[in-house]
Amino acid sequence: MSFDRQEKALREFKQIMADLVHLLRTSTRVQLAYMCWVNHARQQFVWESNSTNLPNVMFKDRVAFNHHFLDEYKGISEVVQLRIGEDIAKGKLAHYFDFVNAKYMLIIPFINKGETVALTVLESETELSLRDINDQLHAYNNAMVNVLDTYLEVVDLHEQQKEWEDYEQSLNGLDYRLHRVDILTRVLEEMQLFLPNGGACLIVPAMDNWSTVLTSKFAKKSPLLGLMMEDKSVAYDAIEKGHPVFNMHFNNNPKLISSKEGVVEGASYAIPLLIHDRRQAVIVTYDSDPLSFKESTKHKLTNLVRIASLAIQSVVKKTGMTDELFTENFGAVMTELWEAALNNEVKKTHSGKNVHTWFGLITPDNLSSLRTKHRLEDLHRIQKDFVTFLNPARHGTSGYIGFNSDYVYAFLIQSNDEAAVNTWMDSVRTKLAHGLKLSVGGTLDVSFKAGFTKLNPTDANAYQVLTKAKKALSEVVKNEELELFEA
C-alpha cells in the first residue's frame, strides 16, 4: 500500500511538472519549452517534460553531459540568452529532425541548496525580452520550488512509514518460543541496522562479575569480548539506575564498559534488560556519529529490549529467580551464548578485523584424585572456584569462561596481543604455584591442561572451531608433559 502511494505521488509530481512546462510555454508564447534534470552523480541530463506545437521535435530520456550542447551550461546560476546559428550551431540541436525553426534560446537554471539541479529551455522564432516575461519566469521558478519540496516531503513521509513497517516486522521476529540467546542475538542484529558507524554489545553477570559476552556481527570498532565491567562506565550507569542511559563521549570518556577498551567517540545508549524486575543483562549501543541517536532511534532501541524482555520473561518463572539467566553451572557463560559469539566472530575474521580471537577447552589435571577427596556438594563449589579463578579478565587478558561439561570449560580470549593465550596460562600457573584457595576452606594443589585454536577466515562456524579445540585438548591429555596445545 505504501509503495502504491509513493508511485501515485511520483505520477502526480511528473504531471504537475509537465503542466508547469506547458503553462510556461503558452504564457511566453514560444514554440518549444523543455525541462531536464542535471544528474551530477551519473553525469547525465535526464528529461522530465517538454511542450511544443512543432511536428519535428523528439527527445531522448537521458543524455550524457559530454554528448549534449547543455553541457557547458549545466552549472549556470543566471538566465542565459543565445542566438541559434551564431552563439550555438544548429547542428548541435539534436532534438530537431529535418529542419530547425528556432532562432533564439533562453536557458533558465533551477537552483536547489546552492546547486543547479535542473535546466528549462525556451526556443522561439522571435527574440525574447526578459523584462516582458520576468513575471512568468518568477512564477514558474516559485512553483518548481514548492512542488519539489512538497514531493520530497511526501517521499520522506512514505519512507518513514515503510521504516516503521519494517521495524514492526522485526519485532514480530522476537518470538517467545526462541531460546533467550537467539532472541538477544536477533536484537543485536536489528540494533546494528540503526548504527551504521557503530554496533551493539551484550554484557551479562558471569564468573562473579559482569563481562562482555556477545557483540553484533557487523559491529565497527566493537569492544573486546570478555572485558570486565567497571564503575563509572556507561554499562555500569545503566545497570545501577535500571533504565536506559544516553551519553556523549568527549576526550575518550566515559568508557562503554572498561578502561581497557580502545578509543571511545561519538555517543552511546545503554539499555538494561529486566526480567521480573531483576537486572539480568545490559545492552550497550554506540556510534561514532551522535546524530544516529535520534529520539525515534532511541525509542526503537529501547522497545527492542522491552519486547525481548517480555518474550524471555514469558517462559521464565518468577519463583526461583536466584540464578543468572545467561550462565549455566558454576557461573560459567552458557553454551548457547559462547557458541553465538563464536559464530559472530568467525564472520568478523572475514572483514579483516585487526583483533586476534582464540577458542579453547581447559580442564583440571588429576581429576580422579580430585573427585575422590571431596564430597559432591564441595565439588560443585570447587568448580565455581575454578571458573572464577580462570576468568581471563582476572589475569589481565580480555576473555571469559564458558560451560562445556563438568570439569571441562570453554574459554574465549580476544586481544590485540598475539601472545594473549600464553600470557593468560603463564599467569594461571604462577598464581597456582602455592595452590588455589577454596571457598569451602583450605587450599587445593591443582594444575590445568588446555587445548585451543585461533579463529581464521577458513573457519566456517562454531562447530568447526569447537572440533579443533577438542582435538587440541585430546593431544594435551594424551601427553602428560603438555599443558598447552594449539590445533
C-alpha positions as CSV (number, residue, x, y, z in Angstrom):
1,M,0.0,0.0,0.0
2,S,2.8,2.4,0.9
3,F,4.6,1.6,-2.4
4,D,1.3,2.4,-4.3
5,R,1.0,5.7,-2.6
6,Q,4.6,6.6,-3.4
7,E,4.0,5.6,-7.1
8,K,0.9,7.8,-7.1
9,A,2.9,10.7,-5.6
10,L,5.5,10.3,-8.3
11,R,2.9,10.2,-11.1
12,E,1.3,13.4,-9.7
13,F,4.6,15.1,-9.4
14,K,5.5,14.4,-13.0
15,Q,2.1,15.5,-14.2
16,I,2.5,18.8,-12.4
17,M,5.9,19.3,-13.9
18,A,4.5,18.7,-17.4
19,D,1.7,21.2,-16.7
20,L,4.2,23.8,-15.5
21,V,6.4,23.5,-18.5
22,H,3.3,23.7,-20.8
23,L,2.0,26.8,-18.9
24,L,5.4,28.5,-19.2
25,R,5.4,27.9,-23.0
26,T,1.9,29.2,-23.6
27,S,2.4,32.2,-21.3
28,T,5.6,33.2,-23.0
29,R,4.2,32.4,-26.5
30,V,7.3,30.3,-27.6
31,Q,7.3,27.4,-29.9
32,L,9.2,24.9,-27.7
33,A,9.8,24.5,-24.0
34,Y,11.5,21.6,-22.3
35,M,13.0,20.8,-18.8
36,C,15.7,18.3,-17.8
37,W,17.3,17.4,-14.5
38,V,21.1,17.7,-14.1
39,N,22.2,14.4,-12.6
40,H,25.8,15.2,-11.5
41,A,26.3,11.8,-9.9
42,R,25.7,9.9,-13.2
43,Q,26.9,12.8,-15.4
44,Q,23.6,12.9,-17.3
45,F,20.8,15.1,-18.4
46,V,17.5,13.4,-17.6
47,W,14.5,14.7,-19.5
48,E,11.4,15.5,-17.4
49,S,9.0,17.1,-19.8
50,N,8.6,19.1,-23.0
51,S,5.8,21.2,-24.6
52,T,5.6,22.2,-28.3
53,N,3.4,22.8,-31.3
54,L,6.2,21.8,-33.7
55,P,5.9,18.4,-35.6
56,N,9.7,17.8,-35.9
57,V,10.9,17.6,-32.3
58,M,11.9,14.5,-30.3
59,F,13.9,14.0,-27.0
60,K,15.8,11.1,-25.6
61,D,15.1,10.0,-22.0
62,R,18.7,10.8,-20.9
63,V,21.9,12.0,-22.5
64,A,25.5,12.1,-21.2
65,F,26.8,15.5,-20.4
66,N,29.5,15.4,-23.0
67,H,27.0,14.4,-25.7
68,H,24.8,17.4,-25.4
69,F,25.1,21.2,-26.0
70,L,23.8,22.0,-22.5
71,D,27.0,20.6,-21.0
72,E,28.7,24.0,-20.8
73,Y,25.6,25.5,-19.2
74,K,25.0,22.8,-16.5
75,G,26.4,24.9,-13.7
76,I,24.9,28.3,-14.6
77,S,23.2,30.4,-11.9
78,E,21.5,33.0,-14.1
79,V,19.4,33.0,-17.2
80,V,21.4,32.7,-20.4
81,Q,20.2,34.1,-23.8
82,L,21.6,32.6,-27.1
83,R,21.2,33.2,-30.8
84,I,20.8,29.9,-32.7
85,G,23.2,29.8,-35.6
86,E,25.5,32.4,-34.0
87,D,26.1,31.5,-30.3
88,I,25.2,27.9,-30.9
89,A,25.3,25.9,-34.1
90,K,22.0,24.4,-35.4
91,G,23.7,21.0,-35.8
92,K,24.1,20.8,-32.0
93,L,20.3,20.8,-31.6
94,A,19.8,17.1,-31.9
95,H,16.2,17.1,-30.8
96,Y,15.2,18.5,-34.2
97,F,14.9,16.5,-37.4
98,D,14.6,17.7,-41.0
99,F,14.9,21.5,-40.1
100,V,15.4,23.9,-37.2
101,N,12.7,26.5,-36.7
102,A,14.0,28.3,-33.7
103,K,16.3,31.4,-33.9
104,Y,16.5,32.3,-30.2
105,M,17.1,30.3,-27.0
106,L,16.7,31.0,-23.3
107,I,18.3,28.7,-20.7
108,I,16.8,29.0,-17.2
109,P,18.5,27.3,-14.2
110,F,16.7,25.9,-11.3
111,I,18.9,26.0,-8.2
112,N,18.4,24.0,-5.0
113,K,20.7,24.2,-2.0
114,G,23.3,26.1,-3.9
115,E,23.5,23.6,-6.8
116,T,22.0,23.8,-10.3
117,V,19.7,20.7,-10.4
118,A,17.6,21.4,-13.5
119,L,17.5,23.5,-16.7
120,T,14.5,24.8,-18.5
121,V,15.0,25.8,-22.2
122,L,12.7,28.1,-24.2
123,E,13.2,28.2,-28.0
124,S,11.5,30.7,-30.2
125,E,11.5,32.2,-33.7
126,T,11.3,35.7,-32.2
127,E,13.6,37.3,-29.7
128,L,12.5,37.0,-26.1
129,S,12.7,40.0,-23.8
130,L,13.5,39.1,-20.2
131,R,11.7,42.2,-19.0
132,D,8.5,41.1,-20.7
133,I,8.5,37.5,-19.3
134,N,10.0,38.2,-15.9
135,D,6.8,37.6,-14.1
136,Q,6.2,34.3,-15.8
137,L,9.7,33.1,-15.1
138,H,9.4,34.1,-11.4
139,A,6.1,32.3,-11.0
140,Y,7.5,29.2,-12.8
141,N,10.5,29.1,-10.5
142,N,8.5,29.5,-7.3
143,A,6.1,26.8,-8.4
144,M,9.1,24.5,-9.1
145,V,10.4,25.1,-5.6
146,N,7.1,24.4,-3.9
147,V,6.3,21.3,-6.0
148,L,9.7,19.8,-5.4
149,D,9.7,20.5,-1.7
150,T,6.2,19.0,-1.3
151,Y,7.2,15.9,-3.3
152,L,10.3,15.3,-1.3
153,E,8.4,15.7,1.9
154,V,5.8,13.2,0.7
155,V,8.5,10.8,-0.2
156,D,10.2,11.2,3.1
157,L,6.9,10.5,4.9
158,H,6.4,7.4,2.9
159,E,10.0,6.2,3.7
160,Q,9.4,6.9,7.4
161,Q,6.2,4.9,7.2
162,K,8.0,2.0,5.5
163,E,10.7,2.2,8.1
164,W,8.2,1.7,10.9
165,E,6.5,-1.1,9.0
166,D,9.9,-2.9,8.7
167,Y,10.5,-2.2,12.4
168,E,7.2,-3.8,13.4
169,Q,8.2,-6.8,11.3
170,S,11.5,-7.1,13.1
171,L,9.6,-7.0,16.5
172,N,7.5,-9.9,15.3
173,G,10.7,-11.9,14.9
174,L,11.3,-11.8,18.7
175,D,9.2,-14.9,19.3
176,Y,9.0,-16.2,22.9
177,R,9.4,-19.7,21.6
178,L,13.0,-18.9,20.6
179,H,15.9,-19.6,23.0
180,R,16.8,-16.5,25.1
181,V,20.2,-16.3,23.4
182,D,18.6,-16.4,19.9
183,I,16.3,-13.6,20.9
184,L,19.1,-11.4,22.1
185,T,21.2,-12.2,19.1
186,R,18.4,-11.0,16.9
187,V,18.0,-7.9,19.0
188,L,21.7,-7.0,18.5
189,E,21.5,-7.5,14.7
190,E,18.3,-5.4,14.5
191,M,20.1,-2.7,16.5
192,Q,23.0,-2.8,14.2
193,L,20.7,-1.6,11.3
194,F,20.3,1.8,13.1
195,L,24.0,2.2,13.9
196,P,25.9,2.4,10.6
197,N,29.1,3.6,12.3
198,G,28.9,1.6,15.5
199,G,27.4,-1.5,16.9
200,A,25.8,-3.2,19.9
201,C,27.2,-5.5,22.7
202,L,25.7,-7.6,25.4
203,I,27.1,-7.6,29.0
204,V,25.9,-10.2,31.5
205,P,26.8,-11.3,35.0
206,A,29.1,-14.3,35.0
207,M,32.2,-15.6,36.8
208,D,31.3,-13.3,39.7
209,N,31.5,-10.1,37.7
210,W,29.8,-8.5,34.6
211,S,31.5,-9.2,31.2
212,T,31.0,-8.5,27.5
213,V,30.0,-11.8,26.0
214,L,28.5,-11.0,22.6
215,T,28.7,-8.2,20.0
216,S,26.7,-7.7,16.9
217,K,28.0,-9.5,13.8
218,F,28.8,-6.4,11.8
219,A,29.8,-4.0,14.6
220,K,32.5,-1.5,13.9
221,K,35.3,-1.0,16.4
222,S,33.4,-3.2,18.9
223,P,34.7,-3.6,22.4
224,L,36.7,-6.8,23.0
225,L,34.9,-9.8,24.3
226,G,35.5,-10.6,27.9
227,L,36.0,-7.0,29.1
228,M,35.1,-6.8,32.8
229,M,32.6,-4.0,33.5
230,E,34.0,-1.2,35.6
231,D,32.4,1.5,37.8
232,K,31.7,4.8,36.1
233,S,31.3,3.1,32.7
234,V,28.2,3.6,30.5
235,A,27.1,-0.1,31.1
236,Y,27.5,0.3,34.9
237,D,25.5,3.5,35.0
238,A,22.6,1.8,33.2
239,I,22.7,-1.2,35.5
240,E,22.8,1.0,38.6
241,K,19.9,3.2,37.5
242,G,17.8,0.4,36.0
243,H,16.8,2.5,33.0
244,P,18.3,3.5,29.6
245,V,21.2,6.0,29.7
246,F,22.4,8.2,26.9
247,N,26.0,9.6,26.8
248,M,28.0,11.8,24.6
249,H,31.7,10.9,24.6
250,F,34.3,13.7,24.9
251,N,38.1,13.2,25.4
252,N,37.6,9.4,25.3
253,N,35.1,9.5,28.3
254,P,33.1,7.9,29.7
255,K,34.1,4.4,28.7
256,L,31.5,2.0,27.4
257,I,32.5,-0.9,29.6
258,S,36.1,-0.8,30.8
259,S,39.1,1.4,30.9
260,K,40.9,-1.2,28.9
261,E,38.9,-0.7,25.7
262,G,40.1,1.4,22.8
263,V,39.2,5.0,21.8
264,V,35.5,5.9,22.5
265,E,33.9,8.7,20.5
266,G,30.5,9.8,19.3
267,A,27.6,8.7,21.5
268,S,26.2,5.6,23.2
269,Y,22.9,4.4,24.6
270,A,22.9,1.7,27.3
271,I,19.7,-0.3,28.0
272,P,19.3,-2.7,30.9
273,L,17.4,-6.0,30.3
274,L,15.0,-6.6,33.2
275,I,13.4,-10.0,33.7
276,H,10.8,-9.9,36.5
277,D,12.3,-6.6,37.7
278,R,15.7,-8.2,38.0
279,R,18.6,-6.8,36.0
280,Q,19.9,-9.8,34.0
281,A,21.9,-8.0,31.3
282,V,22.7,-4.7,29.7
283,I,23.0,-3.9,26.0
284,V,25.3,-1.0,25.1
285,T,24.8,0.6,21.7
286,Y,27.3,3.1,20.3
287,D,28.0,5.0,17.1
288,S,30.8,7.4,16.2
289,D,28.1,9.8,14.8
290,P,26.0,11.1,17.6
291,L,23.3,12.1,15.1
292,S,22.5,8.4,14.7
293,F,20.7,8.5,18.1
294,K,17.6,10.4,17.1
295,E,14.7,10.3,19.5
296,S,12.9,7.8,17.2
297,T,16.0,5.6,17.1
298,K,16.3,5.6,20.9
299,H,12.7,4.6,21.1
300,K,13.2,1.7,18.7
301,L,16.3,0.5,20.6
302,T,14.5,0.7,23.9
303,N,11.5,-1.0,22.6
304,L,13.5,-3.9,21.1
305,V,14.9,-4.6,24.5
306,R,11.5,-4.3,26.1
307,I,9.9,-6.8,23.7
308,A,12.9,-9.2,24.1
309,S,12.5,-8.9,27.9
310,L,8.8,-9.8,27.7
311,A,9.5,-12.7,25.3
312,I,12.1,-14.1,27.7
313,Q,10.0,-13.4,30.8
314,S,7.0,-15.3,29.4
315,V,8.9,-18.6,29.7
316,V,10.9,-17.9,32.9
317,K,9.1,-18.4,36.2
318,K,9.3,-15.6,38.7
319,T,9.8,-18.0,41.5
320,G,13.3,-19.3,41.9
321,M,14.9,-16.3,40.1
322,T,18.1,-16.7,42.1
323,D,20.4,-17.9,39.3
324,E,21.6,-15.7,36.4
325,L,19.8,-16.4,33.1
326,F,22.9,-16.4,31.0
327,T,25.2,-18.7,32.9
328,E,24.9,-22.5,33.2
329,N,26.7,-24.3,36.0
330,F,29.3,-22.8,38.3
331,G,28.9,-19.2,37.0
332,A,30.3,-20.1,33.5
333,V,28.7,-18.4,30.4
334,M,26.0,-20.7,29.0
335,T,26.9,-22.8,25.9
336,E,24.4,-21.2,23.6
337,L,25.9,-17.8,24.3
338,W,29.6,-18.6,23.6
339,E,28.5,-20.5,20.5
340,A,26.7,-17.4,19.3
341,A,29.7,-15.3,20.0
342,L,31.9,-17.8,18.1
343,N,29.6,-17.7,15.1
344,N,29.7,-13.9,15.0
345,E,33.5,-13.8,15.4
346,V,34.1,-16.2,12.6
347,K,32.2,-13.9,10.3
348,K,34.2,-10.9,11.6
349,T,37.5,-12.6,10.6
350,H,36.4,-12.3,7.0
351,S,36.1,-8.5,7.3
352,G,39.8,-8.1,8.2
353,K,39.3,-7.0,11.8
354,N,42.7,-6.4,13.4
355,V,41.9,-8.4,16.5
356,H,43.0,-12.0,17.4
357,T,40.4,-14.4,18.8
358,W,41.1,-17.8,20.3
359,F,38.8,-20.5,21.5
360,G,39.7,-23.5,23.6
361,L,38.9,-26.0,26.3
362,I,40.5,-26.3,29.7
363,T,40.3,-29.0,32.3
364,P,41.9,-29.6,35.7
365,D,44.6,-32.3,35.9
366,N,44.4,-35.3,38.2
367,L,40.6,-35.2,38.0
368,S,40.2,-38.7,39.6
369,S,42.1,-37.7,42.7
370,L,40.0,-34.5,43.0
371,R,36.7,-36.5,42.9
372,T,37.9,-39.0,45.4
373,K,39.0,-36.5,48.0
374,H,35.9,-34.2,48.1
375,R,32.2,-34.6,48.6
376,L,29.8,-33.9,45.7
377,E,28.5,-30.7,47.3
378,D,32.0,-29.4,47.8
379,L,33.0,-30.4,44.2
380,H,30.3,-28.1,42.8
381,R,31.6,-25.2,44.9
382,I,35.2,-26.1,43.8
383,Q,34.1,-26.0,40.1
384,K,32.7,-22.5,40.7
385,D,36.1,-21.5,42.2
386,F,37.8,-22.9,39.1
387,V,35.5,-20.8,36.8
388,T,36.0,-17.6,38.8
389,F,39.8,-18.1,39.1
390,L,40.3,-19.0,35.4
391,N,38.4,-15.9,34.2
392,P,41.0,-14.3,31.8
393,A,39.9,-10.8,32.8
394,R,41.3,-11.5,36.3
395,H,44.7,-12.3,34.7
396,G,44.9,-9.1,32.7
397,T,43.6,-10.6,29.4
398,S,40.2,-9.9,27.8
399,G,38.1,-13.1,27.6
400,Y,35.6,-15.3,29.5
401,I,35.0,-18.8,30.6
402,G,32.0,-20.8,29.3
403,F,30.4,-24.0,30.3
404,N,31.1,-27.1,28.2
405,S,30.7,-30.0,30.6
406,D,31.7,-31.0,34.2
407,Y,35.3,-30.2,34.7
408,V,35.8,-29.1,31.1
409,Y,35.3,-25.4,30.5
410,A,35.3,-23.4,27.3
411,F,37.3,-20.2,27.1
412,L,37.2,-17.4,24.6
413,I,40.0,-14.9,24.5
414,Q,40.2,-11.8,22.3
415,S,43.1,-9.4,22.2
416,N,45.4,-7.2,20.1
417,D,48.3,-9.2,21.6
418,E,49.3,-12.3,19.6
419,A,50.6,-13.9,22.8
420,A,47.4,-13.4,24.9
421,V,46.7,-17.1,25.4
422,N,50.2,-17.8,26.6
423,T,50.1,-14.8,28.8
424,W,46.9,-16.0,30.4
425,M,48.2,-19.5,31.0
426,D,51.5,-18.2,32.4
427,S,49.5,-16.1,34.9
428,V,47.4,-19.1,35.8
429,R,50.5,-21.3,36.5
430,T,52.1,-18.5,38.5
431,K,49.1,-17.9,40.8
432,L,48.7,-21.7,41.3
433,A,52.3,-22.1,42.5
434,H,51.1,-22.0,46.1
435,G,47.7,-23.7,45.4
436,L,44.2,-22.4,44.9
437,K,42.3,-21.0,47.8
438,L,38.9,-22.7,48.0
439,S,35.6,-21.2,49.1
440,V,34.9,-24.4,51.1
441,G,38.1,-23.8,53.0
442,G,41.7,-24.8,52.6
443,T,44.0,-24.8,49.6
444,L,43.9,-27.1,46.6
445,D,47.1,-28.1,44.7
446,V,45.8,-28.2,41.1
447,S,47.1,-27.6,37.6
448,F,45.2,-27.3,34.3
449,K,45.6,-28.6,30.8
450,A,44.3,-26.6,27.8
451,G,43.9,-27.0,24.1
452,F,42.9,-24.1,21.8
453,T,42.6,-22.9,18.2
454,K,42.9,-19.4,16.7
455,L,40.0,-18.2,14.6
456,N,40.8,-17.6,11.0
457,P,39.0,-16.9,7.7
458,T,38.8,-20.7,6.8
459,D,36.6,-21.5,9.8
460,A,33.0,-22.0,8.8
461,N,31.1,-21.9,12.1
462,A,31.3,-22.5,15.8
463,Y,31.0,-26.3,15.4
464,Q,34.2,-26.5,13.3
465,V,36.1,-24.3,15.8
466,L,34.9,-26.5,18.7
467,T,36.0,-29.6,16.9
468,K,39.5,-28.2,16.5
469,A,39.6,-27.2,20.2
470,K,38.6,-30.8,21.3
471,K,41.3,-32.3,19.1
472,A,43.9,-29.9,20.7
473,L,42.8,-30.8,24.2
474,S,42.9,-34.5,23.5
475,E,46.5,-34.2,22.4
476,V,47.4,-32.5,25.7
477,V,45.6,-35.1,27.7
478,K,47.4,-37.9,25.9
479,N,50.8,-36.3,26.5
480,E,51.3,-35.9,30.3
481,E,54.2,-33.4,29.7
482,L,52.0,-30.9,27.7
483,E,49.9,-28.3,29.5
484,L,49.0,-26.2,26.4
485,F,48.5,-27.2,22.8
486,E,47.3,-25.2,19.8
487,A,45.4,-27.0,17.0
